[in-house]
Amino acid sequence: MGTGRNERCPCGSGKKYKNCCLNKKDMSSMILTKEVYEKDFFPVYNLELCEPKTFIEFEVVLPFHIPMYISKTITMGIEQGYLSFRFDMVTTNESYKYPLGKNLPVFNIHKTKMLMMVAIDLNYKEILKNKEDYYNTYFDILLSELNKLVLSYMVSSKDEDCHYLTKEMLQSTVLVRSTNLETWENELSLFLLHTHIPFEKNPLTNNEFDDFIRLQTVVLWNKNPFVMGEQHVLSAKRYFKQGFYMEAINHAQISVEVLVRTLFEELLKNDGMTDDKVKEILENTSFMAMIKKKMSAYLGGNWDVTQNNTETGQWYKNTYELRNRAIHRGRIPTFEEVDEAIHDAIEFRQYIVRRVKENKKKYPKISEFFI
């Protein structure tokens, strides 16, 4: 059940739906015409600093709702021209999650649809010659400034449902339109943000189902203490795919710490120590002490974090230190940094497992956990 014609428009304008968004829902969000430009944009530009020749519009849907009035536009100047952000809204209904047989307005979910625009002093035809690079450059600039707007809104409104944005949090493909501000010719096209497109999973085969059941038994009866830690590697990959870079780097490092601490605990138990003694040692031994001193004593190998050409050194530099910068300084890492951090965390984990297997005669029971 949708919004009635005479009901208050869900956009928040206070108007009736029929007098507000009813007739807008099938219209493109691309708003620029000569009349709109001269009325809404041209007057706020400082033409002594920059007189734009080309206008680019990107249409994106945010994963959350900022309750601005529809058509509210914020414009700011940058060195290359002017950026504008126009707020809109899309609504979906989640009644399908409940056995209701119809859609109820109470389950309407609003998301902000954003028209991100840039007016720049660059020749239109020059941009079209190398539009992929220009689109990437200006989309990144717009997204960076949008994150500042989101942060300002979050802090001022105390809205915990919003968060920082990356390309992976948006739809994989967006509409983009470039307009020549001298001749008013334009080009509408699709712009690929990322390749994480939803796909349908195939049902488990009989063999895959048997493997799942066997592992379920291992988890249920806690037969392998290392299994629980595997979820953090998958969490790191999932967060990375979803664009949550800080969470991804954090879980990449957690996956290493859980493996090392669990392994150290099993090595202490293998020494015949009591549970209380094991607990005491674990509480009094820092994680980096385990890496620099304990692992080499038990397993041999190279655990020197200063040697950048080793799995240990690469993990320390690209995962451990990056995680610390992200956590302690609140710095959001880049796509490339997180990609490298997850890779090096996995490589280091594999190195640790290899060291265990190479010591299987000393620690046969522990080695069996990694078969």
C-alpha positions in Angstrom: 0.0 0.0 0.0 1.5 3.3 -1.1 1.1 6.9 -0.1 -2.4 8.3 -0.9 -2.7 11.4 -3.1 -4.1 13.5 -0.3 -1.7 12.2 2.4 1.3 14.2 3.6 4.2 13.6 1.3 6.9 11.3 2.8 9.7 13.7 1.7 9.1 15.9 4.7 7.9 19.0 2.8 4.6 19.2 4.6 2.7 19.3 1.3 0.2 16.8 0.1 1.7 14.0 -2.0 -0.3 15.0 -5.1 1.2 18.5 -4.9 4.7 17.4 -4.3 6.5 14.2 -5.3 3.7 12.2 -7.0 4.5 13.5 -10.4 8.2 13.5 -9.9 8.7 9.8 -9.2 9.0 8.8 -12.9 11.2 11.7 -13.8 15.0 11.5 -14.1 17.0 13.2 -11.4 19.2 14.8 -13.9 18.0 18.4 -13.5 20.3 20.6 -15.6 18.7 22.7 -18.3 19.7 26.2 -19.5 16.9 27.6 -17.5 17.8 25.7 -14.3 21.4 26.6 -14.6 20.8 30.3 -15.1 18.3 30.4 -12.2 19.8 28.1 -9.6 23.5 27.8 -10.2 24.8 30.7 -12.2 23.9 33.3 -9.6 25.9 31.6 -6.8 29.1 31.2 -8.9 32.0 33.6 -8.6 32.8 34.0 -12.3 35.8 36.2 -11.5 37.5 33.1 -10.1 36.1 30.4 -12.5 33.6 30.4 -15.3 32.6 26.8 -15.9 32.4 25.3 -19.4 31.2 21.8 -18.5 28.7 20.4 -16.0 28.8 16.8 -14.8 26.0 15.1 -12.8 26.3 11.7 -11.0 23.2 10.1 -9.6 23.7 7.8 -6.5 21.6 6.3 -3.8 23.1 6.4 -0.3 22.7 3.4 2.0 20.9 5.5 4.6 18.5 8.5 4.8 19.4 12.1 5.5 16.0 13.8 6.0 16.6 16.9 3.9 13.7 18.5 2.0 13.7 17.2 -1.6 15.6 19.5 -4.0 17.6 21.0 -1.1 20.9 21.9 -2.8 24.3 22.7 -1.2 27.0 24.3 -3.4 30.6 25.0 -2.6 33.6 26.3 -4.5 36.9 24.4 -5.1 40.0 25.2 -7.1 38.7 23.5 -10.2 35.2 24.9 -10.1 32.1 24.3 -8.1 30.5 21.3 -6.4 26.8 20.9 -5.7 24.8 18.2 -3.9 21.1 18.0 -4.4 19.0 15.8 -2.0 16.2 13.5 -3.2 14.7 10.3 -1.7 13.7 6.8 -2.8 11.4 4.6 -0.8 11.1 0.8 -0.6 8.8 -1.3 1.5 9.9 -4.2 3.7 6.5 -5.7 4.3 7.7 -8.8 2.4 9.6 -9.8 5.6 6.4 -10.3 7.4 3.4 -12.6 6.6 1.0 -9.6 6.0 -0.2 -10.2 2.5 0.1 -6.4 1.7 2.4 -3.5 2.0 2.0 -1.3 5.1 3.4 2.2 5.2 4.9 1.6 8.6 7.5 -0.6 6.8 8.5 2.1 4.3 12.3 2.5 4.2 13.6 5.8 3.0 17.1 6.2 1.4 18.7 9.5 0.2 19.1 9.8 -3.5 21.8 12.3 -4.2 22.6 14.2 -7.4 26.3 15.0 -7.1 27.3 17.8 -9.5 30.5 19.5 -10.6 30.8 22.6 -12.8 34.4 22.9 -14.1 36.4 25.2 -16.4 37.4 22.5 -18.8 36.4 22.1 -22.4 33.4 19.7 -22.9 35.0 17.9 -25.9 38.3 17.5 -24.1 36.5 15.8 -21.2 34.7 13.4 -23.6 38.0 12.3 -25.1 39.2 11.0 -21.8 35.9 10.8 -19.8 36.7 7.7 -17.8 39.7 9.4 -16.1 37.8 12.7 -15.6 34.7 10.9 -14.2 36.9 9.0 -11.8 38.7 12.1 -10.7 35.7 14.2 -10.1 33.6 11.4 -8.6 36.4 11.0 -6.0 36.4 14.7 -5.3 32.6 14.8 -4.9 32.6 11.7 -2.7 35.3 13.2 -0.4 33.3 16.4 0.0 30.1 14.4 0.5 31.7 12.6 3.4 32.4 15.9 5.0 28.7 16.8 4.7 27.7 13.4 6.1 30.1 13.8 9.0 28.7 17.3 9.7 25.1 16.0 9.7 26.0 13.0 11.9 27.6 15.1 14.6 25.0 17.9 14.5 22.0 15.5 14.6 23.6 12.6 16.6 22.3 10.3 13.9 24.0 6.9 14.4 22.4 5.3 11.3 24.7 7.2 9.0 28.4 6.5 8.3 31.3 7.3 6.1 30.9 6.4 2.4 33.1 4.6 -0.1 32.4 3.6 -3.7 31.6 0.0 -2.7 28.7 1.1 -0.5 27.0 2.5 -3.5 25.4 0.8 -6.5 27.9 -0.8 -8.8 26.8 1.4 -11.8 25.5 4.9 -11.7 24.1 7.4 -14.3 26.4 10.2 -15.3 25.6 13.1 -17.6 28.0 15.7 -19.0 26.7 19.0 -20.4 28.3 21.6 -22.6 27.5 24.9 -20.9 28.1 26.8 -24.1 26.1 24.7 -26.6 23.9 22.7 -24.1 24.6 19.4 -25.9 25.0 16.6 -23.4 25.9 12.9 -23.1 24.2 10.4 -20.7 26.1 7.2 -19.9 26.7 4.6 -17.2 29.7 4.8 -14.9 31.1 1.7 -13.2 32.0 2.3 -9.5 33.0 -1.2 -8.6 32.5 -4.8 -9.7 30.8 -6.3 -6.6 27.5 -7.1 -8.4 25.1 -9.5 -6.6 24.9 -13.0 -8.0 22.8 -16.0 -7.4 24.6 -18.8 -5.4 24.3 -22.4 -6.5 22.8 -24.9 -4.0 25.4 -26.9 -2.1 26.4 -30.2 -3.8 26.1 -33.4 -1.7 29.9 -33.4 -1.1 29.8 -29.7 0.0 26.9 -30.4 2.3 28.8 -33.3 3.9 31.8 -31.0 4.5 29.5 -28.5 6.1 27.9 -31.1 8.4 31.3 -32.4 9.4 32.6 -28.9 10.3 29.3 -28.1 12.1 30.1 -31.1 14.4 33.6 -29.7 15.0 32.2 -26.3 15.9 29.4 -27.7 18.0 31.7 -29.8 20.2 34.7 -27.4 20.0 36.9 -30.1 18.7 39.2 -27.6 16.9 40.0 -24.3 18.8 41.2 -22.7 15.6 37.9 -22.9 13.6 36.2 -19.9 15.4 39.0 -17.6 14.4 38.5 -18.2 10.7 35.3 -16.1 10.7 37.5 -12.9 11.1 39.2 -13.5 7.8 35.9 -13.8 6.1 34.6 -10.7 7.9 37.6 -8.7 6.7 36.8 -9.7 3.1 33.1 -9.0 3.5 33.7 -5.6 5.0 36.1 -4.8 2.3 33.6 -5.8 -0.4 31.0 -3.6 1.3 33.3 -0.7 1.5 33.8 -0.6 5.2 37.6 -0.1 5.1 38.2 0.6 8.8 36.2 -2.5 9.8 38.0 -4.6 7.2 41.5 -3.7 8.3 40.5 -4.3 11.9 39.2 -7.8 11.3 42.2 -8.6 9.1 44.4 -7.9 12.2 42.0 -9.6 14.5 42.3 -12.8 12.4 46.1 -12.8 13.0 45.8 -12.0 16.7 43.2 -14.8 17.3 45.4 -17.3 15.5 48.6 -16.4 17.4 46.9 -16.3 20.8 45.1 -19.6 20.2 48.3 -21.2 19.0 50.3 -19.9 21.9 47.6 -21.3 24.3 47.8 -24.7 22.7 51.6 -24.7 22.8 51.4 -23.9 26.6 49.0 -26.7 27.1 51.3 -29.0 25.1 54.0 -28.2 27.7 51.8 -29.8 30.3 50.8 -26.5 32.1 47.6 -26.3 34.1 44.7 -24.2 32.9 45.3 -21.6 35.6 48.9 -21.3 34.7 48.1 -21.0 31.0 45.6 -18.3 31.8 48.1 -16.4 33.9 50.8 -16.5 31.1 48.3 -15.4 28.5 47.2 -12.5 30.6 50.8 -11.4 31.2 52.2 -11.8 27.7 51.6 -9.1 25.2 50.7 -9.9 21.6 53.9 -8.5 20.2 55.9 -10.5 22.8 54.3 -13.6 21.4 55.3 -12.6 17.9 58.9 -11.5 18.7 59.9 -14.0 21.4 57.5 -16.9 21.9 56.7 -18.1 18.4 60.4 -18.2 17.4 61.2 -20.2 20.5 58.5 -22.8 19.8 58.4 -22.9 16.0 61.7 -21.4 14.7 61.6 -19.4 11.5 61.9 -15.7 10.9 59.7 -13.5 13.2 61.6 -10.2 12.8 59.0 -7.5 12.1 61.7 -5.2 10.7 62.5 -7.4 7.7 60.1 -6.1 5.0 60.9 -8.9 2.6 59.4 -11.5 4.8 55.8 -12.5 5.5 56.2 -11.3 9.1 57.6 -7.9 8.0 55.0 -7.4 5.3 52.2 -8.1 7.8 53.7 -5.8 10.4 54.1 -2.9 8.0 51.0 -3.2 5.9 48.4 -4.7 8.3 49.5 -4.2 12.0 50.7 -0.6 11.7 47.9 0.4 9.3 45.3 -1.0 11.7 47.0 1.1 14.5 46.8 4.3 12.5 43.2 3.6 11.6 42.2 2.9 15.2 44.3 5.4 17.1 44.0 8.3 14.7 40.6 7.6 13.2 42.1 7.6 9.7 40.1 5.8 7.1 42.5 3.7 5.0 42.4 3.7 1.2 41.1 0.9 -1.0 44.6 -0.1 -2.0 45.9 -0.1 1.6 43.1 -2.4 2.7 43.5 -4.7 -0.2 47.2 -5.1 0.6 46.6 -5.4 4.3 44.1 -8.3 4.0 46.5 -10.0 1.5 49.5 -9.7 3.8 47.5 -10.8 6.9 46.4 -14.0 5.0 50.0 -14.6 3.9 51.3 -14.2 7.4 48.6 -16.6 8.7 49.7 -19.1 6.1 53.3 -18.7 7.2 52.3 -19.5 10.8 50.5 -22.6 9.7 53.5 -23.7 7.7 55.7 -23.3 10.7 53.3 -25.5 12.7 53.3 -28.2 10.1 57.1 -28.1 9.8 57.2 -28.8 13.6 54.6 -31.6 13.5 57.0 -34.1 15.1 57.3 -31.8 18.1 53.6 -30.9 18.2 51.6 -33.7 16.4 48.3 -32.9 18.1 48.5 -29.2 17.2 49.5 -30.0 13.7 46.5 -32.2 13.2 44.2 -29.1 13.6 45.5 -27.7 10.3 45.1 -30.8 8.1 
